[in-house]
């Protein structure tokens, strides 16, 4: 595959060569027109001079014609002057009788309405002048070969060809040089990137000029490195937290089994042990389910199937499901600004993911409430549905609010009082982003409010 430097050189050389060819052809074409025009003018002048001698001075002897030739500093090659009567086609005068038949053969084609005609025939340039006298009209035909003009055009052609070839060579060398200079920063960038991966993820690519195209590319690349570094750090933190969260219940289960096997025990002791193992197993299952849900929401950004979902019905289903698992939870739902149109209650989304979002918000509110109560408000206005979930309890410190949606983050204010893994709100955040929604949290001394907003199918 041809590299960029070679392609740039080819393209630059080809473009400039085409421009040079265009101008060279233009120079050659207009030079040819100028030489032809100048030669026709000389033919016309010779014809007028000869006509003056014939009709005005009544001199036609060879001596006068030789004087005219001597006076002409640039003699014409194969010059021939013929005067032909328009009606009788009779040759009245000819300086070269051998060419009279050549002139006479196209006199019938001459347009008598024209004063002067210019022709090309058999390599000759021909000037035909129409004169009207007392004895009728006559054609003065002068022909010749512009040898000097042809030689000048040949010389010009050779000069232009040599110049174009020399220019192509120069363009190739200069194009390669400038392409190499233009792409020199890319080599430095490649070396810097190779030094970053995988040894030093905190290092960034440096470029002196951040305003040019390469500088903008470097800026974009550094932003990509920032995201990659953040993703790798999140992955490391995720693996460390998962290992820690899984290790605790597994270690506890293994320890209880080891203790139980040391010596025989009563049936009541075994029952207490089984109940403890059941609780640890349930905790482990809940953590595994939460991790799977987080992985699914994170990995289906563009492939998550969607369908029309009626949010008020899904909210009631989520409430019922949570209360089925926790009989002590109190969930209060109030509807404000309830629309008349059913379309204002429907969003385009994934039903299962939205249900996970609502259930996590409800469960989180009840879990951190001293009375296990969550107060929910549902509203649909201006083309969007807003669901707020409020619970009384210990407020979340302001310093912790920006981090509560990160996986496995738990605020010190609530980590000791309530069991959890710090995964639920991360899932809620992911689902909200997948549905082009927003998620906000506001925590005061009175309690904490989570506000979820999602656009409906009908906007406005």
N, C-alpha and C positions, 0 to 999 in steps of 0.2 A: 504494500500500500504506500502511495506517495505521501511524504510528510508535508506538513503545512508550509514549511519554508520553500520547498520545491514548488508546491502549488502556487504560492504567492509569486515566486519568481516567474513561473510560466505565465500566469495571468497578467502580471505587470508588463512583461516583455511583449506578450501578444497584444495587449491593449494599446501600448504606445506604438508598436509596429503597425497596427491597423491605422492609427492616427497619422503616422508618417506616410504610409502608403496613400492614404486619402489626400493628404496635402501634396505629395509628389505627383500623383495623377492629376491633381488640379493644376499644379505648375506646368506639367507637360501639356495638358490640354489647352490651357490659355496661351501658352507660348506658341503652340501650333496654330491657334486661331490668329494670334497677332502676326506671325510670319506670313500666313496665307493672305491676311488682309493687306499687309504691306506689299506683298508681291503682286496682288491684284491691282493695287494702286499704281505700281510701276508699269504693269501691262497697260493699264488705262492711260497713263501719261504717254507711253510710247505710241499708243493708237491715236491719241489726240494730236501729238506732234506730227505724225505721218499724215493725218488728215489735213492739218494746216498747210503742210507743204504741197499737198496735192491740189486742194481746192482754192486755197487763198493765195499762195505764192506761185502756184502753177509750176512748181519745180518737182520733177520726179527722177532726175538723173541720179546715177549711182554716186556721184561726187558728193551731193548734198546728204545722201543717206550715210555715207562714210563719215562725213563731218558730225552727223548726229551720234554715230557709234563712238567716235573719238571723244565727244563731249560727255558721253555717258561713262562715268567712272566704274560702274558695275555692269558689265555686259551680261546679257541673259543667255543661258544655255538653250540651244535649239530654238532660238527666237524665230517666230514667223508671223508676218503681218499680212493680212488679206482683206481687201475691200470688195464686197460682193453686193451687186444690185439686188434690192429686195424683191422686185417684180420679176426680172428676167433671169435671176440667179447667175448673171454673167459676172465673171471675175474682172473687176476694173483695175486692180493693182495687187501685186503679190511680191513680197520680198524673198520668198522661198517657194518657187513654183512647185516643188516636190510635195509641199504640205498643203497646196491649194485644195486638192481632192479631200484631204482630211478635214479642212475647214468647211468645205462645201457640203459635206455629207450631213451635217446637223443644222444647216441654215434654215431648212424648212421647219425645224422644230422651235425656232426662236420666236419669242412672243414680241410682236411689233409694238405692243402697248408699253413695253418696258423701255426705259432709257438706257440702262446698263444691266447686263447679265454676267454672272460669274459661274463658270462651269469647271468640273474636273473630268478628264477623259484620258485614258491610256497613259496615266502618269503626268499629263500636262495640266497646267492651270491655264484657263482660257477666259479672256475678258472680251465680251461682245458689246460694242457701243452702237446704238441706233442713231443715225443722222438723217435728217429730213432736209432735202434741197429742192432746187427748181426742177430737177429731172427725176424726182421721186426719192424714195428712201434708200439708204445704203446701210449695210452692216460692216463695221470695222472690227475685224476679228484678230485678236492678238493672242498668241499662245507661247508658252515657254516652260522651262523646267527650273524650279527654284533650287538649284544645286546648293547654294550657300545656306538656304533655310533648312534643307534636308540634312546637310552636314551638321548644322547647329542643333537640330533636333536629335540626331544620333549622339552627338557629344553630350547633350543634356540628359538623354536616356542613360548613357553610361555613367555619368556623374551621379545621377539619382540612384541608380542601382548600387553603385559602390557605397554611397552614403548610407543607404538603407541597410546594407549588409554590415557596414561598420557600426551603425546605430544598434542593430540587433545584438551584435557581440557586446557592445558597451552596456546595453540594457540588461543583458543576461548577467554580466558581472556585477553591475551596480544593483540590480534587483536582488541578486543573491546576498550581496553585502547588506543592503538595507533591511531585507527580510530577516537576516541573521541578527541584526541589531534590534529590530522590533520584537523578535521572539526571544531575545536573550533573557529577559526577566522570567520567562516561563521555565527555563532551565533552573534558575535559582529557586523558583517556587517548587519545582519537582524535588529538588534536593531538600528543601525545608520540610516538605510533606513526608518524605521518606524518613527524615529525622524524628518526625512526630509519632508516626505509627511504628510499633505499638509502645515505644519506650516512654514517651513524654507527652501524654494527652493534654497537659496543661499549657503546652507551648502553642503559639499561633504563628501564622505566616506573616512575614513583614514585607512591605513594598513601599518604596519611597514616595511614589505619587499615587495617592488614594483617589484622585479625581478622574484618572483616565480609565479606559475600559478594563485594563488588567487590574487596576486598583479596585474597581467595583467588583471584579471577579474574586479578588483576594478577600474583600470584605464579605461577600456572600459565602465564600468558602470558610472563613473564620466563624461566621454565624452557624454554618453547618457543623463545624467542629465543636462549637459551644453546645449545640443540641446533642451531638453524639456523646460528648463527655457527660452531659447531664443524664442521657439515657443509660450510659454505662454505669454511672454512679447509682442511678436508681436501680439498675439491675443488681449491682453488688449489694445495695441496701436491701433489696427485695429478697435476694437469696439468703443474706444473713438473718433477716427477720423471719423468713419462712423456716429456716433451720432452727432458729431459737423457739418459735412458736410450736413447731412440730416436736421439738426435742422435749419440751416440758411435759406434755401429756404422755408421750411415749415412755419417758423415764419414770414418771409417776406410776404408770400401769405396770411397767416391768418391776419396779420396786415392790409394789403391793403383791405381785405374784410371787416374788422371791420370799417375802416375809411370810406369806400364806403357806409356802411349801416347806418352811423350816420345821414345823411341827403340826400335828393334827389339831384341829380346832372344832368348836361347836358349830352347829348348823346356823345359829344366830350370827356368829362371827363371819361365817362364809357368806351369809346373806348380806351383811353390811359391806363385806368386801366386793361382792358382785354389784351392789348398788353403786359403790364408789367407782368401780371399773366402768359401769354403765354411764355414769356422769362424765368420766374422762373420755370415754369413747364418743359420747354425744358431742362433747367439746371439740374433739378431733374431727368428727364428721362435719360439724358446722364450719370449722376453719377450712377444711378441704372444699366444701361447697362454695364458700366465699372466695377462695382462691380461684376456683374454676370459673365463677361468675366474673371475677376481675379479669382473668385471662381472655374470656370470651368477649367482653366489652372492649378490651384494648385491642384485640386482634381482628375485629370485624368492623373497622372504621368505614370501609367502602362497600362491604358485601353484606351488611346486616339487612335481612329482608324486612320490608315495611308493609303496612296495611292500614286502612282507616281504623282508628281506635277511639272509642267514646270514653273520654277521661272520667266523667262522673261515675259511670258504671264501673270502670276499672278501680276507682278510688274505693267504692263500696266493697268490691271483691278483695282488695288488699286489706281493708279494715277487718273483714270477716276472717281472712286467712291468718292475720296476726293474732286475733283474739282466740282463734282455734288453738294456736300453739301456746298462748299465754292467757289463762283465764282471768288473771288479776289485772290485766291492762284495761284502762278506761280510755276510749277513743271517742271524741266528740267532733262531729262534722257539721259545719254550717255553710249554707250556700248564699252568696251575695251576688248581685248583678247577674242573676241566672237568665240566659238568653231565651228568646222564643223560638229561634231557629235551631234545629238539631245540628246543622253543619258547624255552628259556633262551638259545639262541644267535642268536635272530632279533630284529631290530629293525625298526621301521617307518621307512623312510627312502628316500632317493634313491640308488640303487646307484652311479650315475656320480659323484655328489658325494662319497659316502663313500670311493670308490676314490681320488679325487683327494686327499682328506684323508690317507689311509694312505700313498699314494705320496709325498706331499710330506714327511710325517714321516720316512719311511724314507730318502728321498733326502737330506733335510737332515741326518739323523744320520750317514749314511755320508760325506757331503761334508765335514763338519767333524771327522771322526775321522781321526787320523793313520794308522790301519790300514784305513780305509774299512770299518769294521765297525759294525753296528747290532745291538744285542741287544733283542729284543722279548719281552714277557711278556703272555700272554692269560689273562684270568680272567673267570668269570661267576658272580657271587654276589649274593644279595639283590635280584634283579630288575634288575641292571644289568651291563653288560659293561665291563671296564676293560682298556685296552691301554696299556702303558708302552713307550716307545722310548728306549733309553739308548745314549749314545755317549761314548767317552773323547775328551778333547781340551781345548782352551782353555776355561775356564769363562766364562760370560757375566757381566759385572759386574752387581752388584745394582742399580746405577742404571739399567741398560739393560733389566732384566727387565720393567718395566711397559710398555715401548714396543715390544717385539719383535713384537707382533701388529699393529702399525700398518703400512699399506702403505708400501713403499720404505724402511723403517727398517732400518739395518744397524749393528750394534755395531762400534765402533772396534777392538775386540779381534780381530775376525775379518774385517773388511771388506777388509784388505790381503792376507790370505793365501788367501782363497777367493773365486772369482768368483760373483757372484749379483746379484739385482735387488731383494731385500727384499720380494718379493710372495708367496712360498710360504706363510709362516706367517700372513699376512693371510687367505689363502684358507682355510687350516685353521681359523682362528678363526671365519670366517663360516659354514663348513659345520657346525662344532660347535654354533653358536648355532641354526642352522636345525633341527637335530635334537634340540633341548632337552638338549644334552649339555654337559659341562664340559671345559675344557682348562687344565691346570696345568703349570708348568715349574719345575724345581728344578735349580739349577746349583751344583756344588761343585768343589773341586780335582780330584776323581776323574773328573768328567764331568758331562754334562747329561742330565736325564730329562724327557721330555714324557709326561704322563698324560692320556689321553682316556677319558672315561666317558660312556656313553650308555645310557638305559633300554631294557629289552627289552620284548617284547610281553607276557610273563608277569611280573607284578610279585610279588616275594616267593617 
